[in-house]
């Protein structure tokens, strides 16, 4: 069920279309790629609208949803918006004659560091 849900979410995000009856046709055009990513046991019939409806029914239960959400998100990387006052760089990592520019995407200030050789 996890692979089916992930493929369905991929379809929703890439096609901006949440309709169940559109996923099977979309997946059939990309079946070899999806098999490479999800495993060779994936078949086109795994993505029928009836199968997707079963996923919805299963996830409608709060306990089932909690289990699914924890398994699906177990490999997610958490990113925090930290605002450090200083940046420490290991000098051994900067053995180059080029300029090093580090910019923070969360702040309007840019930190510019010049490599000293």
TIMI-2910 file (N, C-alpha, C, CB; in pm, 1 decimal, decimal comma, always signed):
<rs>
+----------+----------+----------+----------+----------+----------+----------+----------+----------+----------+----------+----------+------+
!      n_x !      n_y !      n_z !     ca_x !     ca_y !     ca_z !      c_x !      c_y !      c_z !     cb_x !     cb_y !     cb_z ! resn !
+----------+----------+----------+----------+----------+----------+----------+----------+----------+----------+----------+----------+------+
!    +81,6 !   -119,3 !     +0,0 !     +0,0 !     +0,0 !     +0,0 !    +85,9 !   +125,5 !     +0,0 !    -92,8 !     -0,1 !   +119,4 !  Unk !
!   +200,4 !   +122,9 !    +63,7 !   +286,8 !   +240,1 !    +69,5 !   +333,0 !   +285,0 !    -67,5 !   +405,9 !   +212,0 !   +155,8 !  Unk !
!   +372,6 !   +189,1 !   -151,3 !   +418,0 !   +223,3 !   -286,3 !   +305,6 !   +283,5 !   -368,4 !   +473,5 !   +100,0 !   -357,0 !  Unk !
!   +187,9 !   +227,6 !   -354,7 !    +71,5 !   +279,2 !   -428,9 !    +42,4 !   +422,6 !   -385,6 !    -53,8 !   +189,2 !   -405,9 !  Unk !
!    +47,5 !   +448,2 !   -255,7 !    +21,1 !   +583,1 !   -205,0 !   +128,1 !   +681,2 !   -251,0 !    +13,2 !   +582,1 !    -52,1 !  Unk !
!   +253,8 !   +639,8 !   -250,0 !   +362,7 !   +727,7 !   -293,6 !   +348,5 !   +759,7 !   -442,9 !   +500,5 !   +661,9 !   -265,3 !  Unk !
!   +316,8 !   +660,0 !   -522,3 !   +298,3 !   +683,6 !   -666,0 !   +178,7 !   +775,7 !   -689,2 !   +278,6 !   +549,6 !   -741,5 !  Unk !
!    +72,9 !   +754,7 !   -614,9 !    -44,4 !   +840,7 !   -628,2 !     -9,6 !   +985,1 !   -590,6 !   -159,9 !   +788,4 !   -539,8 !  Unk !
!    +62,6 !  +1003,5 !   -480,8 !   +104,4 !  +1138,4 !   -441,5 !   +195,2 !  +1201,0 !   -546,9 !   +176,2 !  +1134,8 !   -305,9 !  Unk !
!   +281,6 !  +1120,6 !   -607,7 !   +367,7 !  +1169,8 !   -715,2 !   +283,5 !  +1217,1 !   -832,8 !   +466,1 !  +1060,4 !   -760,5 !  Unk !
!   +181,6 !  +1140,2 !   -865,5 !    +90,4 !  +1179,4 !   -973,5 !    +20,2 !  +1310,7 !   -939,5 !    -13,8 !  +1068,4 !   -999,4 !  Unk !
!    -30,0 !  +1321,2 !   -818,4 !   -100,9 !  +1443,2 !   -777,8 !     -9,5 !  +1564,6 !   -790,4 !   -152,9 !  +1430,3 !   -632,9 !  Unk !
!   +113,0 !  +1551,9 !   -741,0 !   +205,2 !  +1666,0 !   -743,2 !   +255,6 !  +1698,9 !   -883,2 !   +322,9 !  +1638,5 !   -653,0 !  Unk !
!   +282,3 !  +1598,1 !   -963,2 !   +338,8 !  +1624,5 !  -1095,9 !   +233,2 !  +1666,1 !  -1198,0 !   +411,5 !  +1501,8 !  -1146,0 !  Unk !
!   +110,5 !  +1620,0 !  -1180,2 !     +5,5 !  +1648,1 !  -1278,4 !    -98,5 !  +1748,2 !  -1228,3 !    -63,5 !  +1519,9 !  -1317,0 !  Unk !
!    -90,5 !  +1784,0 !  -1100,9 !   -190,6 !  +1873,3 !  -1039,8 !   -331,1 !  +1817,7 !  -1061,9 !   -179,7 !  +2016,9 !  -1098,8 !  Unk !
!   -343,7 !  +1687,9 !  -1042,2 !   -470,8 !  +1618,7 !  -1067,6 !   -488,3 !  +1510,2 !   -961,9 !   -474,7 !  +1557,2 !  -1212,5 !  Unk !
!   -591,2 !  +1521,4 !   -881,2 !   -612,9 !  +1424,9 !   -772,9 !   -713,3 !  +1314,8 !   -808,4 !   -660,4 !  +1497,4 !   -649,7 !  Unk !
!   -762,9 !  +1314,4 !   -929,1 !   -866,0 !  +1215,8 !   -966,9 !   -807,7 !  +1074,7 !   -970,8 !   -927,2 !  +1251,3 !  -1104,4 !  Unk !
!   -880,4 !   +981,8 !   -911,0 !   -835,9 !   +843,0 !   -903,2 !   -825,4 !   +778,3 !  -1041,3 !   -930,9 !   +763,0 !   -816,0 !  Unk !
!   -917,5 !   +811,7 !  -1129,8 !   -923,7 !   +741,7 !  -1258,7 !   -815,9 !   +785,9 !  -1358,3 !  -1059,3 !   +762,5 !  -1320,5 !  Unk !
!   -730,0 !   +878,8 !  -1319,5 !   -623,8 !   +925,0 !  -1408,7 !   -487,1 !   +862,7 !  -1377,7 !   -613,3 !  +1075,2 !  -1400,9 !  Unk !
!   -473,3 !   +800,8 !  -1262,2 !   -342,8 !   +753,1 !  -1216,5 !   -294,4 !   +633,2 !  -1298,1 !   -349,5 !   +716,0 !  -1068,8 !  Unk !
!   -381,3 !   +537,2 !  -1326,6 !   -339,9 !   +415,9 !  -1397,0 !   -282,5 !   +447,8 !  -1535,9 !   -458,7 !   +319,8 !  -1410,1 !  Unk !
!   -348,8 !   +533,5 !  -1611,7 !   -299,4 !   +570,5 !  -1744,5 !   -167,0 !   +644,6 !  -1736,9 !   -402,0 !   +656,1 !  -1816,8 !  Unk !
!   -155,0 !   +735,0 !  -1638,6 !    -30,1 !   +808,7 !  -1619,1 !    +83,0 !   +713,3 !  -1583,0 !    -46,7 !   +915,7 !  -1509,5 !  Unk !
!    +54,8 !   +619,4 !  -1493,2 !   +157,5 !   +525,5 !  -1447,0 !   +197,3 !   +427,5 !  -1556,8 !   +107,8 !   +448,7 !  -1324,6 !  Unk !
!   +102,4 !   +388,4 !  -1641,0 !   +134,9 !   +292,0 !  -1746,4 !   +238,8 !   +348,0 !  -1844,2 !     +7,8 !   +252,3 !  -1822,5 !  Unk !
!   +239,1 !   +478,9 !  -1862,8 !   +338,0 !   +542,9 !  -1950,2 !   +475,9 !   +550,3 !  -1884,8 !   +291,4 !   +683,1 !  -1988,0 !  Unk !
!   +480,6 !   +530,9 !  -1752,5 !   +605,5 !   +542,5 !  -1677,6 !   +634,6 !   +417,1 !  -1596,4 !   +600,5 !   +663,5 !  -1585,6 !  Unk !
!   +576,5 !   +305,7 !  -1637,9 !   +581,7 !   +184,0 !  -1557,0 !   +724,2 !   +134,7 !  -1532,4 !   +501,7 !    +75,1 !  -1623,8 !  Unk !
!   +809,2 !   +138,7 !  -1632,9 !   +947,1 !    +90,6 !  -1613,6 !  +1022,3 !   +176,7 !  -1512,5 !  +1022,8 !    +89,4 !  -1747,6 !  Unk !
!  +1003,4 !   +307,0 !  -1519,9 !  +1066,9 !   +397,7 !  -1423,3 !  +1014,0 !   +371,4 !  -1283,7 !  +1042,9 !   +544,9 !  -1462,1 !  Unk !
!   +882,2 !   +357,4 !  -1270,8 !   +822,2 !   +331,9 !  -1140,4 !   +866,9 !   +197,4 !  -1083,0 !   +670,1 !   +336,2 !  -1151,1 !  Unk !
!   +881,3 !    +96,8 !  -1169,4 !   +930,2 !    -34,5 !  -1123,2 !  +1072,6 !    -24,2 !  -1071,5 !   +923,2 !   -138,2 !  -1236,9 !  Unk !
!  +1154,0 !    +56,6 !  -1139,4 !  +1292,3 !    +75,8 !  -1094,3 !  +1294,7 !   +140,1 !   -956,5 !  +1371,0 !   +162,2 !  -1194,8 !  Unk !
!  +1206,5 !   +235,6 !   -933,6 !  +1203,2 !   +305,1 !   -805,8 !  +1132,6 !   +227,1 !   -695,7 !  +1136,6 !   +437,2 !   -822,9 !  Unk !
!  +1025,4 !   +157,1 !   -729,1 !   +941,5 !    +93,3 !   -628,5 !   +957,9 !    -58,1 !   -619,0 !   +799,7 !   +124,6 !   -656,6 !  Unk !
!  +1020,2 !   -118,9 !   -716,5 !  +1036,5 !   -263,9 !   -715,0 !   +968,4 !   -328,3 !   -833,6 !   +981,8 !   -322,0 !   -586,5 !  Unk !
!  +1027,8 !   -437,6 !   -878,4 !   +978,2 !   -505,0 !   -998,7 !   +840,2 !   -567,5 !   -982,4 !  +1074,7 !   -610,9 !  -1039,7 !  Unk !
!   +794,3 !   -583,1 !   -859,9 !   +664,2 !   -647,5 !   -839,6 !   +547,3 !   -554,2 !   -872,3 !   +652,2 !   -695,8 !   -695,8 !  Unk !
!   +574,2 !   -426,2 !   -895,6 !   +469,3 !   -329,3 !   -927,7 !   +409,5 !   -360,1 !  -1064,5 !   +525,1 !   -185,2 !   -924,7 !  Unk !
!   +277,8 !   -363,9 !  -1070,1 !   +205,5 !   -387,0 !  -1195,7 !   +110,2 !   -271,1 !  -1219,9 !   +127,9 !   -522,2 !  -1192,4 !  Unk !
!    +72,3 !   -253,9 !  -1343,6 !    -20,9 !   -146,8 !  -1378,4 !   -153,1 !   -161,0 !  -1302,4 !    -47,0 !   -146,4 !  -1529,4 !  Unk !
!   -196,8 !   -283,9 !  -1281,5 !   -323,4 !   -306,7 !  -1211,2 !   -317,0 !   -271,3 !  -1062,1 !   -364,5 !   -451,5 !  -1226,5 !  Unk !
!   -196,9 !   -249,2 !  -1009,4 !   -184,0 !   -203,8 !   -870,7 !   -231,6 !    -60,6 !   -854,8 !    -39,4 !   -215,6 !   -824,0 !  Unk !
!   -249,1 !    +10,2 !   -964,8 !   -282,3 !   +152,6 !   -959,5 !   -419,3 !   +183,9 !  -1017,9 !   -177,7 !   +232,1 !  -1032,6 !  Unk !
!   -509,1 !    +88,9 !  -1013,4 !   -645,7 !   +113,4 !  -1061,0 !   -717,6 !   +204,7 !   -963,0 !   -723,6 !    -20,1 !  -1078,7 !  Unk !
!   -825,4 !   +265,1 !  -1009,2 !   -900,3 !   +353,2 !   -919,6 !   -960,7 !   +276,8 !   -802,6 !  -1010,2 !   +425,1 !   -996,4 !  Unk !
!   -994,5 !   +149,2 !   -821,8 !  -1045,1 !    +67,7 !   -710,1 !   -938,4 !    +48,9 !   -602,9 !  -1092,9 !    -69,4 !   -760,8 !  Unk !
!   -815,0 !    +25,6 !   -645,5 !   -704,0 !     +7,9 !   -550,7 !   -676,1 !   +137,5 !   -474,9 !   -576,7 !    -38,7 !   -624,5 !  Unk !
!   -682,0 !   +250,1 !   -545,3 !   -661,0 !   +379,6 !   -480,0 !   -773,9 !   +410,8 !   -382,1 !   -650,2 !   +491,3 !   -584,8 !  Unk !
!   -893,6 !   +370,1 !   -417,6 !  -1007,3 !   +388,3 !   -326,5 !   -987,1 !   +306,9 !   -199,0 !  -1139,5 !   +347,3 !   -395,6 !  Unk !
!   -929,9 !   +187,7 !   -211,0 !   -900,3 !   +105,3 !    -93,7 !   -797,5 !   +174,0 !     -4,3 !   -849,1 !    -33,7 !   -136,5 !  Unk !
!   -700,7 !   +241,4 !    -65,5 !   -602,0 !   +317,8 !    +12,5 !   -673,2 !   +428,2 !    +89,8 !   -491,7 !   +378,4 !    -80,1 !  Unk !
!   -763,4 !   +499,7 !    +24,4 !   -839,6 !   +604,8 !    +92,8 !   -922,2 !   +549,6 !   +208,3 !   -930,9 !   +675,9 !     -5,8 !  Unk !
!   -986,4 !   +436,5 !   +186,1 !  -1066,2 !   +375,7 !   +293,1 !   -978,3 !   +338,0 !   +412,2 !  -1140,4 !   +251,4 !   +240,9 !  Unk !
!   -861,2 !   +281,3 !   +382,7 !   -769,0 !   +240,9 !   +488,9 !   -720,5 !   +363,1 !   +568,3 !   -648,6 !   +164,4 !   +429,2 !  Unk !
!   -684,6 !   +470,1 !   +497,0 !   -630,8 !   +588,7 !   +563,0 !   -738,2 !   +673,0 !   +630,2 !   -556,2 !   +672,7 !   +463,6 !  Unk !
!   -864,7 !   +642,6 !   +607,1 !   -974,5 !   +712,5 !   +672,2 !   -978,8 !   +682,3 !   +822,1 !  -1107,1 !   +674,2 !   +607,0 !  Unk !
!   -922,0 !   +570,4 !   +862,8 !   -914,2 !   +531,7 !  +1003,6 !   -795,7 !   +605,3 !  +1067,5 !   -898,9 !   +375,6 !  +1018,9 !  Unk !
!   -819,3 !   +675,8 !  +1179,2 !   -713,3 !   +755,0 !  +1243,0 !   -594,3 !   +670,4 !  +1285,1 !   -768,3 !   +827,5 !  +1363,6 !  Unk !
!   -619,2 !   +552,4 !  +1339,1 !   -508,4 !   +466,4 !  +1382,2 !   -425,8 !   +420,0 !  +1262,2 !   -561,8 !   +344,3 !  +1460,0 !  Unk !
!   -493,1 !   +382,6 !  +1154,2 !   -421,5 !   +339,6 !  +1033,2 !   -342,0 !   +455,0 !   +974,3 !   -520,1 !   +284,2 !   +928,2 !  Unk !
!   -401,0 !   +574,6 !   +975,9 !   -331,9 !   +691,1 !   +921,7 !   -204,5 !   +719,7 !  +1001,2 !   -424,6 !   +814,1 !   +922,8 !  Unk !
!   -211,0 !   +711,4 !  +1132,0 !    -93,4 !   +738,8 !  +1215,5 !    +20,6 !   +642,4 !  +1184,6 !   -130,2 !   +729,8 !  +1363,9 !  Unk !
!    -12,7 !   +514,1 !  +1168,9 !    +89,5 !   +414,2 !  +1136,6 !   +149,0 !   +444,6 !   +999,2 !    +29,7 !   +270,5 !  +1139,8 !  Unk !
!    +64,4 !   +471,0 !   +900,8 !   +111,0 !   +500,9 !   +765,2 !   +198,6 !   +626,2 !   +763,9 !     -8,6 !   +519,0 !   +670,1 !  Unk !
!   +154,3 !   +730,7 !   +832,1 !   +228,8 !   +856,5 !   +832,1 !   +366,7 !   +839,7 !   +895,2 !   +150,3 !   +964,3 !   +906,5 !  Unk !
!   +375,9 !   +761,8 !  +1004,1 !   +507,9 !   +741,3 !  +1065,1 !   +601,1 !   +662,3 !   +976,8 !   +493,8 !   +671,3 !  +1197,2 !  Unk !
!   +548,4 !   +560,5 !   +908,4 !   +633,9 !   +482,0 !   +818,2 !   +674,7 !   +564,0 !   +696,0 !   +561,4 !   +353,6 !   +773,4 !  Unk !
!   +582,3 !   +640,0 !   +641,0 !   +611,5 !   +719,3 !   +522,3 !   +713,3 !   +828,7 !   +552,4 !   +483,5 !   +780,6 !   +467,0 !  Unk !
!   +701,6 !   +889,9 !   +668,5 !   +790,8 !   +999,8 !   +703,5 !   +915,6 !   +959,8 !   +778,7 !   +717,7 !  +1097,6 !   +783,4 !  Unk !
!   +940,9 !   +831,6 !   +791,4 !  +1055,7 !   +787,7 !   +871,8 !  +1189,4 !   +826,2 !   +810,9 !  +1051,2 !   +638,5 !   +890,5 !  Unk !
!  +1194,6 !   +852,3 !   +682,3 !  +1320,3 !   +888,8 !   +617,0 !  +1328,3 !  +1037,5 !   +584,0 !  +1337,7 !   +808,1 !   +490,5 !  Unk !
!  +1237,9 !  +1116,2 !   +637,9 !  +1239,7 !  +1259,0 !   +608,6 !  +1350,9 !  +1328,3 !   +685,5 !  +1104,6 !  +1322,5 !   +642,2 !  Unk !
!  +1404,9 !  +1428,7 !   +625,9 !  +1507,7 !  +1509,6 !   +688,6 !  +1442,0 !  +1635,3 !   +742,9 !  +1621,9 !  +1544,1 !   +588,5 !  Unk !
!  +1461,6 !  +1663,3 !   +869,1 !  +1405,3 !  +1783,6 !   +930,2 !  +1501,7 !  +1899,7 !   +910,8 !  +1376,0 !  +1761,1 !  +1081,1 !  Unk !
!  +1451,1 !  +2013,0 !   +868,4 !  +1531,9 !  +2132,6 !   +849,1 !  +1477,1 !  +2239,6 !   +941,2 !  +1531,2 !  +2180,0 !   +699,8 !  Unk !
!  +1566,1 !  +2300,8 !  +1016,1 !  +1525,2 !  +2402,6 !  +1111,6 !  +1576,4 !  +2538,2 !  +1065,6 !  +1577,1 !  +2369,5 !  +1253,4 !  Unk !
!  +1499,5 !  +2640,6 !  +1089,2 !  +1537,8 !  +2776,9 !  +1053,4 !  +1616,8 !  +2836,8 !  +1169,3 !  +1412,3 !  +2864,4 !  +1019,8 !  Unk !
!  +1743,2 !  +2796,8 !  +1180,1 !  +1829,1 !  +2846,3 !  +1286,1 !  +1893,9 !  +2976,7 !  +1241,4 !  +1936,3 !  +2741,7 !  +1323,9 !  Unk !
!  +1916,0 !  +3064,5 !  +1333,6 !  +1980,4 !  +3191,3 !  +1303,4 !  +2109,0 !  +3201,1 !  +1386,3 !  +1884,5 !  +3311,7 !  +1332,6 !  Unk !
!  +2214,1 !  +3133,9 !  +1339,5 !  +2338,2 !  +3135,2 !  +1417,2 !  +2403,9 !  +3273,0 !  +1413,3 !  +2435,6 !  +3028,9 !  +1364,3 !  Unk !
!  +2471,5 !  +3306,9 !  +1521,9 !  +2542,2 !  +3434,6 !  +1526,8 !  +2679,8 !  +3424,4 !  +1462,9 !  +2555,2 !  +3482,3 !  +1670,7 !  Unk !
!  +2737,8 !  +3305,2 !  +1459,6 !  +2866,9 !  +3287,0 !  +1394,5 !  +2871,2 !  +3154,1 !  +1322,1 !  +2980,7 !  +3295,7 !  +1496,1 !  Unk !
!  +2961,4 !  +3150,0 !  +1227,4 !  +2981,3 !  +3029,1 !  +1148,7 !  +3125,7 !  +2985,6 !  +1168,3 !  +2948,4 !  +3052,4 !   +996,7 !  Unk !
!  +3145,7 !  +2859,6 !  +1200,4 !  +3280,8 !  +2806,7 !  +1218,3 !  +3313,6 !  +2715,9 !  +1100,3 !  +3294,1 !  +2729,5 !  +1353,5 !  Unk !
!  +3426,4 !  +2739,9 !  +1036,9 !  +3470,1 !  +2658,3 !   +925,5 !  +3601,3 !  +2591,1 !   +960,7 !  +3484,3 !  +2742,6 !   +797,8 !  Unk !
!  +3612,8 !  +2466,7 !   +927,9 !  +3737,0 !  +2393,6 !   +947,3 !  +3830,8 !  +2433,6 !   +834,5 !  +3713,4 !  +2238,4 !   +950,5 !  Unk !
!  +3946,9 !  +2485,7 !   +867,7 !  +4037,9 !  +2537,1 !   +764,6 !  +4089,1 !  +2428,0 !   +672,5 !  +4155,1 !  +2607,3 !   +829,1 !  Unk !
!  +4094,1 !  +2304,6 !   +717,2 !  +4140,8 !  +2197,4 !   +630,5 !  +4046,7 !  +2173,1 !   +513,5 !  +4157,3 !  +2070,3 !   +709,9 !  Unk !
!  +3923,0 !  +2212,0 !   +527,2 !  +3826,6 !  +2192,6 !   +420,5 !  +3837,3 !  +2302,3 !   +314,0 !  +3685,8 !  +2188,6 !   +477,8 !  Unk !
!  +3912,9 !  +2408,4 !   +340,0 !  +3917,7 !  +2522,1 !   +250,1 !  +4055,6 !  +2538,3 !   +186,9 !  +3879,1 !  +2648,4 !   +324,0 !  Unk !
!  +4114,0 !  +2432,8 !   +140,7 !  +4244,9 !  +2438,3 !    +77,1 !  +4231,4 !  +2467,8 !    -70,9 !  +4320,4 !  +2307,4 !    +98,1 !  Unk !
!  +4202,5 !  +2591,7 !   -102,6 !  +4180,2 !  +2630,9 !   -240,0 !  +4217,0 !  +2777,7 !   -255,8 !  +4033,7 !  +2605,4 !   -282,2 !  Unk !
!  +4246,3 !  +2819,5 !   -376,0 !  +4276,2 !  +2959,5 !   -402,8 !  +4154,1 !  +3036,0 !   -451,6 !  +4387,0 !  +2970,1 !   -504,6 !  Unk !
!  +4037,8 !  +2976,8 !   -438,8 !  +3916,3 !  +3041,2 !   -487,6 !  +3844,4 !  +3111,3 !   -374,0 !  +3823,7 !  +2939,0 !   -554,0 !  Unk !
!  +3757,0 !  +3200,5 !   -411,5 !  +3674,8 !  +3269,6 !   -312,1 !  +3558,9 !  +3178,7 !   -273,7 !  +3622,6 !  +3406,8 !   -366,6 !  Unk !
!  +3524,7 !  +3179,5 !   -148,5 !  +3413,5 !  +3099,3 !    -99,2 !  +3301,9 !  +3193,1 !    -58,9 !  +3456,4 !  +3009,0 !    +20,1 !  Unk !
!  +3186,4 !  +3173,1 !   -116,3 !  +3069,4 !  +3253,2 !    -82,8 !  +2964,1 !  +3162,9 !    -21,8 !  +3013,6 !  +3326,5 !   -207,6 !  Unk !
!  +2919,8 !  +3197,8 !    +94,8 !  +2811,6 !  +3125,1 !   +160,1 !  +2698,6 !  +3224,4 !   +179,3 !  +2857,1 !  +3060,9 !   +297,2 !  Unk !
!  +2582,3 !  +3189,7 !   +131,4 !  +2469,6 !  +3279,5 !   +151,3 !  +2359,3 !  +3206,1 !   +223,7 !  +2418,7 !  +3335,4 !    +17,5 !  Unk !
!  +2292,7 !  +3277,2 !   +307,8 !  +2182,6 !  +3220,1 !   +383,9 !  +2052,7 !  +3252,6 !   +312,3 !  +2180,9 !  +3273,6 !   +530,0 !  Unk !
!  +1972,6 !  +3150,6 !   +284,9 !  +1845,9 !  +3171,9 !   +214,8 !  +1737,9 !  +3223,9 !   +307,9 !  +1799,6 !  +3043,0 !   +149,7 !  Unk !
!  +1756,6 !  +3209,8 !   +438,0 !  +1653,0 !  +3251,8 !   +531,4 !  +1677,0 !  +3392,5 !   +582,8 !  +1645,1 !  +3155,6 !   +647,3 !  Unk !
!  +1786,8 !  +3452,7 !   +545,8 !  +1819,5 !  +3585,0 !   +595,3 !  +1852,7 !  +3675,4 !   +477,2 !  +1937,2 !  +3579,1 !   +695,5 !  Unk !
!  +1827,7 !  +3803,2 !   +492,7 !  +1859,3 !  +3895,1 !   +385,0 !  +2008,4 !  +3927,0 !   +383,0 !  +1777,8 !  +4023,3 !   +398,9 !  Unk !
!  +2079,0 !  +3896,9 !   +491,0 !  +2222,9 !  +3921,5 !   +496,7 !  +2296,9 !  +3807,2 !   +428,0 !  +2270,7 !  +3937,1 !   +643,5 !  Unk !
!  +2402,2 !  +3840,4 !   +358,1 !  +2485,2 !  +3738,3 !   +296,7 !  +2619,0 !  +3737,0 !   +367,9 !  +2503,0 !  +3763,3 !   +144,4 !  Unk !
!  +2667,4 !  +3618,0 !   +395,7 !  +2797,1 !  +3602,2 !   +460,2 !  +2898,2 !  +3576,9 !   +350,1 !  +2796,5 !  +3485,7 !   +566,3 !  Unk !
!  +2999,6 !  +3660,6 !   +341,5 !  +3102,2 !  +3639,9 !   +239,2 !  +3233,9 !  +3608,1 !   +310,2 !  +3116,8 !  +3766,3 !   +145,9 !  Unk !
!  +3291,1 !  +3498,6 !   +275,1 !  +3418,4 !  +3457,3 !   +332,7 !  +3520,4 !  +3446,2 !   +221,7 !  +3405,0 !  +3323,1 !   +409,1 !  Unk !
!  +3635,7 !  +3501,8 !   +242,2 !  +3743,7 !  +3490,4 !   +145,3 !  +3844,2 !  +3390,4 !   +198,2 !  +3810,8 !  +3628,2 !   +118,0 !  Unk !
!  +3884,0 !  +3299,5 !   +114,8 !  +3981,3 !  +3199,7 !   +153,3 !  +4118,6 !  +3263,4 !   +159,5 !  +3980,3 !  +3081,3 !    +55,8 !  Unk !
!  +4185,7 !  +3248,1 !   +271,2 !  +4320,0 !  +3302,9 !   +287,8 !  +4419,3 !  +3190,8 !   +268,3 !  +4337,8 !  +3369,7 !   +427,1 !  Unk !
!  +4515,5 !  +3209,2 !   +179,8 !  +4616,8 !  +3106,4 !   +156,0 !  +4752,2 !  +3153,9 !   +200,4 !  +4621,3 !  +3067,4 !     +9,3 !  Unk !
+----------+----------+----------+----------+----------+----------+----------+----------+----------+----------+----------+----------+------+
</rs>
